[in-house]
Each structure stands twice: as structure tokens, then as C-alpha cells.
Amino acid sequence: MPVELLNRVDADGAPFRLLHVHAHPDDESSKGAATTAKYVSEGVRVVVATCTGGERGSILNPKLQGIVPEGEIAEVRRGEMARAREILGIEQVWLGFVDSGFPEGDPPPPLPEGCFALEDVDEAAGRLVKVIRDLRPHVVTTYDERGGYPHPDHVMCHKISMAAVDAAADPDRWPEHGEPWVVKKVYYQMSFHRRRYAELDRLMHERGLPSPYAERLRDWTEDELGPRLTTFIPCADYFEVRDAALLAHATQVDPDGSWFAVPLEIQQLGWPTEDYQLVRSTVDVHLPETDLFAGLYGPGDDDGTWSYSI
């Protein structure tokens, strides 16, 4: 057994447990998938909770437009999720909410009735409370208060994640969903920040290659997320697994598009981590971190309380 596996257990000798909460199928592969693959390889039990089925998603791969009927998108995306799940080696649960779609226009149209983003936050959080109490994760990751980007389902995913973490610890909330569980650490997934793109852009130009980030960086004058980063997970060895998982979502990504325009070796050299913001912890921490489970290995880990405020 590799040495690193010996420490991937809690005080009871059980494997550490990590829960990622995502809005749609494919989000688990485009956000934090290399981190996931790294921890799976080290013996961590990783579960993804997917809020919606992506029912209102478009077919973004031009090679499949007109081939995959949009009316069958939900069924197709379930199949894609199954392939990505196998590649990543994870467990996954569908929370069963209905995709809200991404409203476009000025002003944008109203959200469709019955969609995820219009659910009552506290009621919707109950489904995730059950997942948390069943799994008893040490660590939960989700999106920041802006959803990472302003898709209504991503913002709602943030809201129910934070509400569910609170409710899961409260014995008076959702008693039918099992015994209370306190999540030790909560993170926002934050790999899409200017510092990362700027470094990859620099290396592409240095090698005489066209950068897919030039226009984005030109319009991105401030790095709002950079100062919030607390945790950098070294996972470059798993970027290939990440890419394979993302390609499994064939309707959602163009294999010849910008996602894959930067050679793997440049990505591994230029920014070999996936990045997070620690926003809650019941254990003492020392920042910056390189491990989502830092502070959870030794006796007395629960003696300290630490909180980060934006």
C-alpha cells in the first residue's frame, strides 16, 4: 500500500469521505475532477451529489448537434454521467431537481415554473441533508455565493449546500433523515481564476502557440477570486483523468474547443493544482493548505474552531 494511503482514514480507521455538490451532470468533471481522481487513488470515498438532470441543457458539441435529439437530452446526459462516474471512480446520487436553464436576453425571461432555482431553499436542502447524514462526509465542496458563474442552478446549489450543512448538524432539523452529522470542513471550488489563466496564457505565448485566453484576460481586469484562495491541491498527475471524464459528457463539450486547446504538459507545468477557498472548519488549520483533509489526521483535531469570512 502506498504510504499516503495509510493516513487517509479517520480516528475510527474508516476511509475519509468527501462530498462534492454540483448543479448539473458534467460539473463534477469540469470543476475539481483531478482533485477527485487524486483522492480516489488514495483510498478516499468520494461521492458526488448532482442537483439536477441537466434537462434544459443545450447540445454544445457541434459534432452532435442534429444527431442527438434535444428532447432526449436528459436520458443522454444520464448515460454520459454514468461513464464519467466510472472514469473518476466515484459514487453519485441524483437529488432530483429540474434544471432551470440559463435565461438569456435583456431583460432575461422568467425562470420556468417548478425549476430548481425557484425551490424553497430550506425545503430543497432536506434532500441534501439526507445525503450528508447517510454518507457522513468529513469534507464538502460546493460553489461560492455567485455560483462560480451566474447560472441560477449554480447559485441555488451554493444556497442549498450551505443550508444543508447547517441543518445536517441540527438534531431538530429533518429528524427523519437520520442522526445529525457535523461536516468538518467546507470549501468553495475556485479553479477558474485570473492568476491561473494568466500563467497558462504566458506559457502558450512563450512557446509560440495561440492562447485561448487572450480575449478573456483582456476583459478580466481584476482577479476577484485570487485573494480568496486558501487551498491548492497538487493533482497534475490526474489532469488526464479529468479530461477523460469531461469528454465522457460528449454533448456538453467540443473535443476541439477551448477546453482542450492548452497542451497537457503546459497545464501541468503552468498550474499543477486545483484551487479552493476554505470557508468553514471545525479543526485548526494553517493556511495555505495543500490537502482538503489537513487538520483531520491526529487526535484532538476537533478541539479548535476556525472560520473564514469574505
Rosetta blueprint (number, residue, H / E / L):
1 M L
2 P L
3 V H
4 E H
5 L H
6 L H
7 N H
8 R L
9 V E
10 D L
11 A L
12 D L
13 G L
14 A L
15 P E
16 F L
17 R E
18 L E
19 L E
20 H E
21 V E
22 H E
23 A L
24 H L
25 P L
26 D L
27 D H
28 E H
29 S H
30 S H
31 K L
32 G L
33 A H
34 A H
35 T H
36 T H
37 A H
38 K H
39 Y H
40 V H
41 S H
42 E L
43 G L
44 V L
45 R E
46 V E
47 V E
48 V E
49 A E
50 T E
51 C E
52 T E
53 G L
54 G L
55 E L
56 R L
57 G L
58 S L
59 I L
60 L L
61 N L
62 P L
63 K L
64 L L
65 Q L
66 G L
67 I L
68 V L
69 P L
70 E H
71 G H
72 E H
73 I H
74 A H
75 E H
76 V H
77 R H
78 R H
79 G H
80 E H
81 M H
82 A H
83 R H
84 A H
85 R H
86 E H
87 I H
88 L H
89 G L
90 I L
91 E E
92 Q E
93 V E
94 W E
95 L E
96 G E
97 F E
98 V L
99 D L
100 S L
101 G L
102 F L
103 P L
104 E L
105 G L
106 D L
107 P L
108 P L
109 P L
110 P L
111 L L
112 P L
113 E L
114 G L
115 C L
116 F H
117 A H
118 L H
119 E L
120 D L
121 V H
122 D H
123 E H
124 A H
125 A H
126 G H
127 R H
128 L H
129 V H
130 K H
131 V H
132 I H
133 R H
134 D H
135 L H
136 R L
137 P L
138 H L
139 V E
140 V E
141 T E
142 T E
143 Y L
144 D L
145 E L
146 R L
147 G L
148 G L
149 Y L
150 P L
151 H L
152 P H
153 D H
154 H H
155 V H
156 M H
157 C H
158 H H
159 K H
160 I H
161 S H
162 M H
163 A H
164 A H
165 V H
166 D H
167 A H
168 A H
169 A L
170 D L
171 P L
172 D L
173 R L
174 W L
175 P H
176 E H
177 H H
178 G L
179 E L
180 P L
181 W L
182 V L
183 V L
184 K L
185 K E
186 V E
187 Y E
188 Y E
189 Q E
190 M L
191 S L
192 F L
193 H L
194 R H
195 R H
196 R H
197 Y H
198 A H
199 E H
200 L H
201 D H
202 R H
203 L H
204 M H
205 H H
206 E H
207 R L
208 G L
209 L L
210 P L
211 S L
212 P L
213 Y L
214 A H
215 E H
216 R H
217 L H
218 R H
219 D H
220 W L
221 T L
222 E L
223 D L
224 E L
225 L L
226 G H
227 P H
228 R H
229 L L
230 T L
231 T E
232 F E
233 I E
234 P E
235 C L
236 A H
237 D H
238 Y H
239 F H
240 E H
241 V H
242 R H
243 D H
244 A H
245 A H
246 L H
247 L H
248 A H
249 H L
250 A L
251 T L
252 Q L
253 V L
254 D L
255 P L
256 D L
257 G L
258 S H
259 W H
260 F H
261 A L
262 V L
263 P L
264 L H
265 E H
266 I H
267 Q H
268 Q H
269 L H
270 G H
271 W L
272 P L
273 T E
274 E E
275 D E
276 Y E
277 Q E
278 L E
279 V E
280 R E
281 S E
282 T L
283 V L
284 D L
285 V L
286 H L
287 L L
288 P L
289 E E
290 T L
291 D L
292 L L
293 F L
294 A L
295 G L
296 L L
297 Y L
298 G L
299 P L
300 G L
301 D H
302 D H
303 D H
304 G L
305 T L
306 W E
307 S E
308 Y L
309 S L
310 I L
